[in-house]
Amino acid sequence: MTSQERLGQEIKSAMLAKDADRLSALRMLKSAVGYFQLEKKTDNLSEPDFIGVVQKEVKKRRDSIEQFEKGGRPELADKEKKEITVLETFLPKPLSPEELEQLVKATIQELGATSKKEMGPVIKAVQAKAAGSAEGKTISAIVGKLLP
């Protein structure tokens, strides 16, 4: 079962359970996937594309949480946190900090990177290898720490 098919099943089960919050988050994800499909002019997304859409939606929610907390709106921040919990079920299991650091070290050796000037290509390569299992911000921090 592809992630898109799973999304459809999850929407049905949320409807049957009358879980309005979960249903809302799943419908927003379905909408984002639909827009991405229109953009790419395709009927079915590959798994990496689907994961990319989910990651983008999670990032939007995290940015919103930050803004709501600054604006003194904890109830809206809580709603966004619940949506993130639902969306994260569609992401692959995240890498542990140790696994991620090993992946970054291996990639630095592969590319022969020697300075911070070469961070961009290293980050891109690590993101491709991690395939949605790590956040870009975390990858960037580790690469910055490991490159002189």
DACOR-V454795 format. One line per field, one symbol per residue. phi: phi as a letter, one per 20 degrees, with the letter a starting at -180 (. if undefined). Layout:
phi->???
//
This chain:
phi->.fffffgfffffffffeleffffffffffffffffffffelcecefgffffffffffffgffffggffffemcfffffffffffgffffeefgfffgfffffffgffffgemfcbffdfgfffffffffflnebfgffggfffffeef
//
